[in-house]
């Protein structure tokens, strides 16, 4: 079990959550696909669900709601980055061209959070932990294994995330042909341009989940009403992966866990 017991370093992806129109349907879908357990949460937190794997938190699922005159956002997965000070990070985001969508707010005694958009248009979250540090299982089947930024301007995005979150963008030590984000020399995510993506796909952070078998997972997803954006393929030095969409329209990737380290 890849259990996280130490606090996440600032800048490290520490949590992911899903916003969808039908929360219960999403809970059922991801239970069947990844083995998660979860139920609609307390009303005081908007029914937010903490999903668990082997009894440990791995992701959140919430019902999409409209904000004022704005319609509810489309189904999507959001990646959250750990911070020691959400308010200072919020100021850094704004000072470097980002836009704050949901200003820093306390979530009970669990932590303080905000949601923002980088200057190129990718949405991300920030989490300042209090009682809740974030995902407690990662890098194993059914759990988060990677976060990948797709952006039209990788150089500008790298500059922004360094200023706002303290990430360093540059070649990955083991795969110098790829651009990664590092925290204190440790690669915590990746970045790519959008020149090879279908027209209309917006800049985004793509959540990647580890699975034992990409092909069988994709088959199960299709049977459950999901669809495929990029069919299973072998990626040099990474392993086998696919990019898929759940039945409500939220995109994510699945990656085989037998890939070379």
Secondary structure, 3 states (H helix, E strand, C coil): CCECCCCCCCCCEEEEEEEECCHHHHHHHHHHHHCCECCCCCHHHCCCEEEEECCEEEEEEEECCCECCECCCCCEEEEEEECCCHHHHHHHHHHCCCEEEEEEEEECCCEEEEEEECCCCCEEEEEEECCCCCCCECCCCCCEEEEEEECCCHHHHHHHHHHHHCCEEEECCCCCCCEEEEECCEEEEEEECCCCCCCCCCCEEEEEEEECCHHHHHHHHHHCCCEEEEEEEEECCCEEEEEEECCCCCEEEEEECCCCC
